[in-house]
Amino acid sequence: MNITKNTALSLLLAFSLGSTCVIAYAEGADKSSVNSPNETIMHIEKAIVEISHRDFMPPSEHLKAARAASEKVTGNQDIAKKANASIIQAQIKANQFDIKGATDELNKTLELYKSLKSE
């Protein structure tokens, strides 16, 4: 009976330590990507290309992804807020099928994020 208890306790301890290490590793990976606007820039560039092809369904997905990623970007808060507002405006213009307006907003957003990247 003691052997069974000790085995069960050892397995439980091993699983709990293993899951704690995985969680700690995941948190560290998440924090390293928070500061970088690279993911947002990638989605914006893909949206610009797809809008220029007049295909509005995929850009809306890239715009949603860019908007979600833009909320994680840190740095100069004024520039980050302007860039996020510009993504929202581009999303509105894309929904209204304003190709030139959406492209202009996305290009402006791209420049704002590139300026954040160079800081």
C-alpha positions in Angstrom: 0.0 0.0 0.0 2.9 2.4 0.8 4.5 1.7 -2.5 1.3 2.6 -4.3 0.9 5.8 -2.3 4.5 6.8 -2.9 4.2 6.1 -6.7 1.0 8.1 -7.0 2.5 11.0 -5.0 5.7 11.0 -7.1 3.7 11.0 -10.3 1.5 13.8 -9.1 4.6 15.8 -8.1 6.3 15.2 -11.4 3.2 16.3 -13.4 2.7 19.5 -11.4 6.4 20.5 -11.7 6.3 19.7 -15.4 3.2 21.9 -16.0 4.7 24.8 -14.0 7.8 24.8 -16.2 5.8 24.9 -19.4 3.7 27.8 -18.1 6.8 29.8 -17.1 8.3 29.2 -20.5 5.2 30.3 -22.3 5.0 33.5 -20.3 8.6 34.3 -21.2 7.9 33.8 -24.9 4.8 36.0 -24.8 6.7 38.9 -23.1 9.4 38.9 -25.8 6.9 39.4 -28.6 4.8 42.1 -27.0 7.2 45.0 -27.6 7.8 44.3 -31.3 5.5 45.7 -34.0 6.8 43.2 -36.6 3.7 41.0 -36.5 1.5 44.0 -37.0 3.6 45.3 -39.9 3.4 41.8 -41.5 -0.4 41.8 -41.4 -0.7 45.4 -42.7 1.6 44.6 -45.6 -0.5 41.5 -46.5 -3.7 43.6 -46.2 -2.3 46.2 -48.6 -1.4 43.6 -51.2 -4.8 42.0 -51.0 -6.7 45.3 -51.1 -4.8 46.3 -54.2 -6.1 43.0 -55.8 -9.6 44.1 -54.8 -10.1 41.1 -52.7 -11.8 42.4 -49.6 -12.4 39.2 -47.5 -8.8 38.3 -46.7 -7.7 41.9 -45.9 -10.5 42.0 -43.3 -8.9 39.0 -41.6 -5.5 40.6 -41.8 -6.9 43.9 -40.5 -8.4 42.1 -37.6 -5.2 40.4 -36.8 -3.2 43.6 -37.2 -5.6 45.3 -34.8 -5.3 42.6 -32.3 -1.5 42.6 -32.6 -1.4 46.4 -32.4 -2.9 46.4 -28.9 0.2 44.5 -27.7 2.8 46.9 -29.2 4.6 49.1 -26.7 6.8 52.0 -27.2 5.8 55.6 -27.8 2.2 55.6 -26.7 1.2 58.5 -28.9 2.4 56.8 -32.1 0.9 53.5 -31.0 -2.5 55.1 -30.5 -2.4 57.0 -33.8 -1.4 53.8 -35.6 -4.2 51.8 -33.9 -6.7 54.5 -34.9 -5.4 54.4 -38.4 -5.9 50.7 -38.6 -9.5 51.2 -37.5 -10.0 53.8 -40.2 -8.6 51.5 -42.8 -10.9 48.8 -41.6 -13.9 51.1 -42.0 -12.8 52.2 -45.5 -12.2 48.6 -46.6 -15.7 47.7 -45.4 -17.0 50.7 -47.6 -15.0 49.4 -50.5 -12.9 52.5 -50.6 -9.7 51.0 -52.0 -7.7 54.2 -52.2 -8.7 55.4 -48.8 -8.0 52.0 -47.1 -4.6 51.8 -48.9 -3.7 55.3 -47.9 -4.6 54.6 -44.2 -2.6 51.4 -44.2 0.4 53.1 -45.7 0.2 55.8 -43.0 -0.1 53.1 -40.3 2.9 51.2 -41.8 5.0 54.3 -41.6 4.0 54.9 -38.0 4.9 51.3 -37.0 8.2 51.5 -38.8 9.0 54.6 -36.9 8.3 52.7 -33.7 10.5 49.9 -34.8 13.5 52.3 -35.4 13.2 53.9 -31.9 
